[in-house]
Amino acid sequence: MPFIKLATFIHAKPQIVFDLSRSIDLHQTSMGHTNEKAIGGITTGLINEGETVIWTAKHFFKTRMLKVQITQMKPYEFFEDEMLEGDFKSMKHKHIFRAEGSGTKMIDEFSFEAPYGFIGKFFNYIFLTAYMKALLMQRNCVIKEFAETEKRKTVLPQTHI
């Protein structure tokens, strides 16, 4: 099963980075190039433990659907989302937030598995792992940009700023 681990340092408090990371609106902004939209479950605002969101996005020339649920959450430290329905055989994404110096170290631990046995494993190795890593890096750049600037005020409730 492919596993991606990324670490991104952000000059902002863990609370801000945590909340931006679970913002449905910011996620849609970060994935604008795939036309990702929340169409079911929680479709705007901040998603919480036990809640689900249904996404549609265009990947590999096809509009795809992914239903995920926040399965675990400890505010400002971590949350985990897991695929309930979608094109993967399985998918789990753990988001970890650690106060470090003047900011937050945001860590992504992302595991997934494509269907189709050997063909799926070959596709993971040749292409899909790099594709998924690029998507996570794009998302992290947007979170960093919003967290470190006044842009966060367009996404987070005023009580969080």
C-alpha positions in Angstrom: 0.0 0.0 0.0 1.5 3.4 -1.0 2.3 5.7 1.9 3.2 9.4 1.5 4.5 11.5 4.4 5.0 15.2 4.1 6.0 17.9 6.6 5.3 21.6 6.0 6.4 24.4 8.4 3.8 27.2 8.6 4.4 30.5 10.5 1.0 30.4 12.3 -0.5 29.0 15.5 -1.6 25.3 15.4 -5.2 26.3 15.9 -5.2 28.4 12.7 -3.4 25.7 10.7 -5.7 22.9 12.1 -8.9 24.9 11.2 -7.7 25.8 7.8 -6.9 22.2 7.1 -10.4 21.1 7.8 -12.0 24.0 5.9 -14.2 22.7 3.1 -14.1 26.1 1.4 -10.3 26.3 1.4 -10.0 22.7 0.2 -12.1 23.6 -2.8 -9.8 26.6 -3.4 -6.7 24.5 -3.2 -8.1 22.0 -5.7 -9.6 24.5 -8.1 -7.5 23.0 -11.0 -9.4 19.7 -10.6 -12.8 21.5 -10.2 -13.2 19.8 -6.8 -16.6 20.5 -5.2 -18.3 19.4 -2.0 -21.7 18.2 -3.1 -23.0 16.3 -0.1 -22.6 16.0 3.7 -20.7 19.1 5.0 -20.4 21.4 2.0 -19.0 24.5 3.6 -17.3 25.7 6.8 -15.2 23.5 9.1 -15.8 19.7 9.1 -15.8 17.9 12.5 -15.4 14.4 13.9 -18.0 12.0 12.6 -19.1 14.2 9.8 -18.8 13.3 6.1 -18.3 15.2 2.9 -18.8 14.0 -0.7 -16.4 15.4 -3.2 -16.5 15.4 -7.0 -13.4 16.3 -9.0 -11.9 15.7 -12.4 -8.9 13.3 -12.4 -7.5 11.4 -15.3 -10.1 12.8 -17.8 -13.1 11.7 -15.7 -15.3 13.2 -13.0 -14.9 11.1 -9.9 -16.7 10.9 -6.5 -15.1 10.4 -3.1 -17.0 10.2 0.2 -14.9 10.7 3.3 -15.5 10.8 7.0 -13.6 12.4 9.8 -13.0 9.3 11.9 -10.8 10.7 14.6 -10.0 14.2 15.9 -8.1 15.8 18.8 -8.4 19.6 18.3 -5.3 21.4 17.3 -3.2 18.2 17.4 -4.6 15.9 14.7 -7.5 14.6 12.7 -8.0 11.7 10.3 -10.2 11.2 7.4 -11.0 7.9 5.7 -12.7 7.0 2.4 -16.2 5.5 2.8 -16.9 5.3 -1.0 -14.9 6.1 -4.1 -12.5 4.9 -6.7 -9.7 3.8 -4.3 -9.8 0.4 -2.7 -8.9 2.2 0.5 -7.7 5.7 1.5 -6.7 7.2 4.9 -5.2 10.7 5.6 -3.9 11.6 9.0 -3.3 15.4 9.5 -0.9 16.1 12.4 -0.1 19.6 13.9 2.8 20.3 16.2 3.7 23.6 17.7 7.3 24.3 16.8 9.2 27.5 17.5 7.3 30.4 16.0 4.8 28.3 14.1 3.4 24.9 13.3 4.8 21.8 11.7 2.0 20.2 9.7 2.5 16.6 8.9 0.5 14.6 6.4 0.4 10.8 6.5 -1.5 9.6 3.5 -2.0 5.9 2.6 -4.1 4.6 -0.3 -4.6 1.6 -2.4 -5.9 1.4 -6.0 -8.2 -1.4 -7.0 -7.4 -3.9 -9.8 -4.8 -6.1 -8.1 -1.4 -6.2 -9.9 -2.5 -3.6 -12.5 -3.5 -1.2 -9.7 -0.2 -1.8 -7.9 1.7 -1.1 -11.1 -0.3 2.1 -11.6 0.4 3.2 -8.0 4.1 2.7 -8.6 4.4 4.3 -12.0 2.1 7.3 -11.6 -0.5 7.5 -8.9 1.8 8.0 -5.9 3.5 11.0 -7.5 0.2 12.4 -8.6 -1.3 12.2 -5.1 1.9 13.7 -3.5 1.7 16.6 -5.9 -2.0 17.2 -4.9 -1.1 17.1 -1.2 1.8 19.6 -1.8 -0.5 21.9 -3.7 -3.0 21.8 -0.9 -0.3 22.5 1.7 1.0 25.5 -0.2 -2.5 27.0 -0.2 -2.9 26.3 3.5 0.4 27.9 4.2 -0.4 31.0 2.1 -3.7 31.5 3.8 -2.3 30.8 7.4 0.6 33.2 7.0 -1.5 36.1 5.5 -4.7 38.0 6.0 -6.3 35.6 3.5 -7.2 33.4 6.5 -9.9 35.9 7.4 -11.8 35.0 4.2 -12.1 31.4 5.4 -12.1 31.2 9.2 -14.8 32.5 11.5 -13.7 35.8 13.2 -13.4 34.0 16.5 -10.5 32.0 15.1 -8.3 34.8 13.8 
